């Protein structure tokens, strides 16, 4: 009987023991996903400052190229921007004979730095690369539509319209890349005189230039290239219109496929 009472007492005490609390669960704060960034590259070009030869002055074919590279976020807002350009000037005499040899390389304006020589002519007293960097900063936080709509305030003496158009084009054609928020586009560009021929009795003379650009960022890469092909007469005159813009349909100034030779040119510049 005593044993039965002892067993009942133990069961009663066991039933009254509170259950052990559940193990603590650590609540983690939500981790924001890194932004998805896209890398864009674009170039504008023109031959508008080219001119015929005269008795007083040689003629020239002058290729002006402006290149822009951007990183944009998913909303199309520019997070990083870099601007560079190339001026390739090839003089020729009254007989249409080019005065530079084929193979001549023209470095970019940013690569030239103070040797480009704009500071002396600019009312700001600043070199081209300094002004391009300022203009690139003014583009941050903007979309392509805002740039094309004139929603940017800047104070530079370089050709801002060409640069802003190139930045907007780069933002519009940007593609998703592996870059992160801490990455910045590394942009290189250069041009080369690919053909330099005087007129003959059978054929017109020719000055041909090729410009290439490449941007790399966070392991991703974009490239572009263009050519200018300007015929010359034996009287030292440009035998084509030079006011046409860059177009795939143009015989004078058109975009072309980037080649291994273009990559080699940029590596040597």
C-alpha positions, 0 to 999 in steps of 0.5 A: 500500500505504501508503495502504491501511494509513493508511486501516485505521489511521484506521478502527481509531482511529475505532472506538475513540472513545467515544460522546458521553454523552446530554444531561442530562435535568432531573427536575422535582419533582411539583407538587401540584394546588391543593385543590378548594374548595366554597362554602356558605351557609345560614341559620336563623331563628325568631320565638320571641321575638315577643310579644303586646301588653299594657297595660304593654308593646307587642307585637313581632314579632322575627325572629332570623336566623343566617347562615353561609358556609364554604369546605370542601375535598374531604373536607368539612373547613371551611377558612374560616368566617364567621358573621353574623346579623340581628335585626329587631324590629317593635313594635305596639300593643294595637290591632295597629297596627305602630309602624314603617313599611314599608321600614325596613331592619335591618342585620346584627349584624356591620355594627352592631358595637358599636351592637348592644349585646351587650357590656353584657349579655354575661358575656364583655363582648364584642360579638356580632361578636367572639363570632361570629368566635371561634365561626367559628374554632372551626369550622375543621378540623371537618366538618358531621357533627362540628359536628352531633355536638357535637364543637366546644368554644367559650365564647360567650354568643351562640346557639351552637346556631343558629350551629353548625347554620347552619355545618353546613348551609352545609358540607353544601350547599357547591358547587365554586367558583373560590376558592383557599386564600388566599380568604375568604368575604365575607358580607353580610346584612340584613332589611327590613320589607316590609309594615306594616298595621293590622287593619281590620274586614275584614282582620287586620293584618300585619307582613311581613319579608324577609331576604337574604344573599349570600356571594362568594369567589374570583369565586363567589357564593351567595345565599339569602332568607327571609320572615316573615309574621305576622298581627295581631288588633285586640286586639294579639295575634299571630294565628299560632304563632311557634314553627314553624321555617323551612320551605318549607311554612310560611305564617309563615316560609319560604325564598324565591328571591333577587331583584334587590331583595334584591341592592339591599338588600344593596348599600345596607346 
